[in-house]
Amino acid sequence: MLTSKQRAYLRGIAATYETIFQIGKGGVTEVLCSEIGEALRKRELIKLRVLDNSGYTAREAADEIAEATGAEVVQVIGTKFVLFKRNPKEPVIEGVPKDRK
């Protein structure tokens, strides 16, 4: 679970990112989720977009993909959303605030 500080930090980074996946009329499939999982492993933070013809809202797609990939939903705005999943072996994004426990 991301804290509000971690979420804010990741939102700031994601603002400059381009959308790398689009959810279209095919919806959220196993193949799409595996490709997103691979992208998350390499990048840790990705931005996705839901097209009008998909039948999903951005929140529905974000929640379903996050559950399938084990990622965290960082942000949902309009038709775009951002996912984050830390790569424990080779972290890509440095400076994420520590989780207080």
C-alpha positions in Angstrom: 0.0 0.0 0.0 1.4 3.4 -1.0 1.4 6.3 1.4 0.2 9.7 0.3 3.8 11.0 0.1 4.8 8.1 -2.0 1.8 8.5 -4.2 2.5 12.3 -4.6 6.1 11.6 -5.5 5.2 9.0 -8.1 2.5 11.3 -9.6 5.1 14.0 -10.1 7.3 11.6 -12.0 4.5 10.2 -14.1 3.4 13.6 -15.2 6.2 13.6 -17.8 5.6 10.0 -18.9 3.9 9.1 -22.2 1.1 6.6 -22.4 2.5 3.2 -23.3 -0.6 1.0 -23.3 -4.2 1.6 -24.5 -7.2 -0.5 -23.4 -9.5 -0.7 -26.4 -12.6 -2.7 -27.4 -10.7 -6.0 -26.6 -10.8 -5.0 -23.0 -8.5 -6.3 -20.3 -7.1 -9.6 -21.4 -4.6 -12.1 -19.9 -2.1 -11.2 -22.7 -2.5 -7.5 -22.1 -2.0 -8.0 -18.3 1.2 -10.1 -18.9 2.6 -7.4 -21.2 1.8 -4.8 -18.6 3.4 -6.9 -15.9 6.6 -7.1 -18.0 6.6 -3.4 -18.6 6.2 -2.8 -14.9 9.1 -5.1 -14.1 11.3 -3.0 -16.4 10.0 0.5 -15.7 8.2 0.2 -12.4 5.9 3.2 -13.3 3.7 3.2 -16.4 0.9 5.3 -17.7 -2.1 3.7 -19.5 -5.2 5.0 -21.3 -8.7 3.7 -21.7 -10.3 4.3 -25.1 -14.0 5.3 -25.4 -14.9 2.0 -27.1 -13.5 -0.3 -24.4 -16.6 -0.4 -22.2 -14.4 0.2 -19.1 -14.0 3.3 -17.0 -10.4 4.2 -16.2 -11.0 3.3 -12.5 -12.4 -0.2 -13.5 -9.5 -0.9 -15.8 -6.9 0.3 -13.3 -8.3 -1.8 -10.5 -8.6 -4.9 -12.7 -5.1 -4.6 -14.1 -3.6 -3.7 -10.7 -5.1 -6.9 -9.2 -3.9 -9.1 -12.1 -0.4 -7.7 -12.1 0.1 -7.1 -8.3 0.7 -3.4 -9.0 -0.6 -0.3 -7.1 -2.9 2.3 -8.7 -1.1 5.6 -8.2 -3.5 7.9 -10.0 -6.7 7.9 -12.2 -7.5 11.1 -14.1 -10.1 11.1 -16.9 -9.2 8.3 -19.3 -5.6 7.9 -18.0 -4.2 6.1 -15.1 -0.8 5.3 -13.6 0.4 2.0 -12.1 3.5 1.3 -10.0 5.1 -1.9 -9.0 8.5 -1.9 -7.3 11.2 -4.2 -8.8 12.9 -5.6 -5.7 16.0 -7.0 -7.6 16.7 -3.9 -9.8 14.9 -0.8 -8.6 14.5 1.8 -11.4 13.0 4.7 -9.6 15.1 6.2 -6.8 14.1 8.5 -4.0 10.6 7.1 -3.3 9.8 8.1 0.3 10.1 5.2 2.8 7.0 3.5 4.1 6.5 4.2 7.8 5.4 1.1 9.8 
